[in-house]
Amino acid sequence: MRHNISMLDLRKSPGDVFDHVRLKGDTYVVERNKKPIAIIRSLEADQEHQQLITEKIHALEQRIKDNIALTHEEYDFLVEHADYPEHRRAIMCNQQIMETLSNFGGAADLEDEPLDLDKLDAEIAEQEEIEKNKS
């Protein structure tokens, strides 16, 4: 079961929270000023969550290799879970290529619409700044 808990309530009874996590498999979303800031879940649940993310990443990467277009949400998921800035850049380049191909109907038209790498660098920097501000 998933629960929301304030920082104050967590400070009052951390033992109870961790007992529920360990014994019942509960998950707690820790909030500060009613905004989620962290999650507490069992290691087993976290490993399952990471496995699902890994499987989704592999499935999406396979679709890219097979030249199957991804949705914006799927590209955003890949960018969010990219390990390195170089991965983000590659994913965003692929997204721009696929969008250009779909907009112009094929690879022959791609030569007329060069990739805007400066724009991609700015978008990557903006995404990294957002992630930096989250922490």
C-alpha positions as CSV (number, residue, x, y, z in Angstrom):
1,M,0.0,0.0,0.0
2,R,1.2,3.5,-0.8
3,H,1.0,6.3,1.8
4,N,1.9,10.0,1.9
5,I,3.7,11.2,5.0
6,S,4.9,14.6,6.1
7,M,8.4,15.2,7.2
8,L,7.1,16.0,10.7
9,D,5.2,12.7,10.9
10,L,8.2,10.8,9.7
11,R,10.3,12.4,12.4
12,K,7.8,11.4,15.0
13,S,7.7,7.7,14.2
14,P,10.4,6.6,11.8
15,G,10.5,3.1,13.3
16,D,6.8,2.6,12.6
17,V,7.3,3.7,9.0
18,F,10.2,1.4,8.4
19,D,8.4,-1.5,10.1
20,H,5.5,-1.1,7.7
21,V,7.9,-0.9,4.7
22,R,9.8,-4.1,5.9
23,L,6.9,-6.2,7.1
24,K,4.0,-5.1,4.9
25,G,5.8,-3.9,1.8
26,D,4.2,-0.5,2.1
27,T,5.7,2.5,0.3
28,Y,5.8,6.0,1.7
29,V,6.0,9.3,-0.3
30,V,7.7,11.8,2.0
31,E,6.3,15.3,1.6
32,R,7.6,18.7,2.6
33,N,5.1,21.6,2.4
34,K,2.7,19.1,0.8
35,K,5.1,18.5,-2.1
36,P,6.7,15.0,-2.6
37,I,10.4,15.0,-2.1
38,A,11.4,11.4,-1.5
39,I,10.1,7.8,-1.5
40,I,10.7,5.1,1.0
41,R,10.2,1.5,-0.2
42,S,11.7,-1.9,0.4
43,L,14.9,-2.9,-1.4
44,E,12.9,-5.7,-3.1
45,A,10.3,-3.3,-4.4
46,D,13.0,-0.9,-5.6
47,Q,14.8,-3.7,-7.4
48,E,11.5,-4.7,-9.1
49,H,10.9,-1.1,-10.0
50,Q,14.4,-0.8,-11.5
51,Q,13.9,-4.0,-13.4
52,L,10.7,-2.7,-15.0
53,I,12.5,0.5,-16.0
54,T,15.3,-1.5,-17.5
55,E,12.9,-3.7,-19.5
56,K,11.0,-0.6,-20.8
57,I,14.3,1.1,-21.8
58,H,15.4,-2.1,-23.7
59,A,12.0,-2.3,-25.4
60,L,12.1,1.3,-26.5
61,E,15.7,1.0,-27.7
62,Q,14.7,-2.0,-29.8
63,R,11.9,0.0,-31.3
64,I,14.5,2.7,-32.2
65,K,16.7,0.1,-33.8
66,D,13.8,-1.2,-35.8
67,N,13.0,2.4,-36.9
68,I,9.7,2.5,-35.2
69,A,8.7,6.0,-34.1
70,L,8.3,6.7,-30.4
71,T,5.9,9.0,-28.8
72,H,7.1,12.2,-27.1
73,E,6.4,10.6,-23.7
74,E,8.5,7.6,-24.6
75,Y,11.4,9.8,-25.7
76,D,11.0,11.9,-22.5
77,F,11.2,8.6,-20.5
78,L,14.4,7.7,-22.2
79,V,15.9,11.1,-21.7
80,E,14.9,11.1,-18.0
81,H,16.5,7.7,-17.5
82,A,19.6,8.3,-19.6
83,D,22.8,7.6,-17.6
84,Y,25.0,10.2,-19.2
85,P,24.6,13.5,-21.1
86,E,25.9,11.8,-24.2
87,H,23.0,9.4,-24.0
88,R,20.5,12.2,-23.7
89,R,22.0,13.9,-26.7
90,A,21.8,10.7,-28.8
91,I,18.2,10.1,-27.8
92,M,17.3,13.7,-28.6
93,C,19.1,13.5,-32.0
94,N,17.2,10.4,-32.8
95,Q,13.9,12.0,-31.8
96,Q,14.6,15.0,-34.1
97,I,15.6,12.6,-37.0
98,M,12.4,10.6,-36.6
99,E,10.2,13.7,-36.4
100,T,11.9,15.2,-39.5
101,L,11.4,11.9,-41.4
102,S,7.8,11.8,-40.4
103,N,7.2,15.4,-41.3
104,F,8.8,15.2,-44.7
105,G,7.8,11.7,-45.6
106,G,11.2,10.0,-45.9
107,A,15.0,10.0,-45.6
108,A,15.5,11.8,-49.0
109,D,14.0,14.9,-47.5
110,L,16.3,14.8,-44.4
111,E,19.1,16.5,-46.3
112,D,17.0,19.6,-46.6
113,E,16.5,19.9,-42.9
114,P,19.8,19.7,-41.0
115,L,19.8,18.8,-37.3
116,D,20.1,21.9,-35.0
117,L,22.7,20.6,-32.6
118,D,22.9,24.0,-30.8
119,K,19.2,23.7,-30.1
120,L,19.7,20.2,-28.8
121,D,22.6,21.3,-26.6
122,A,20.4,24.1,-25.1
123,E,17.6,21.6,-24.5
124,I,20.0,19.2,-22.8
125,A,21.4,22.0,-20.6
126,E,17.9,23.0,-19.7
127,Q,17.0,19.5,-18.7
128,E,20.1,19.1,-16.7
129,E,19.4,22.4,-14.9
130,I,15.9,21.2,-14.1
131,E,17.3,17.9,-12.7
132,K,19.9,19.8,-10.7
133,N,17.3,22.1,-9.1
134,K,15.2,19.0,-8.1
135,S,18.0,17.9,-5.8
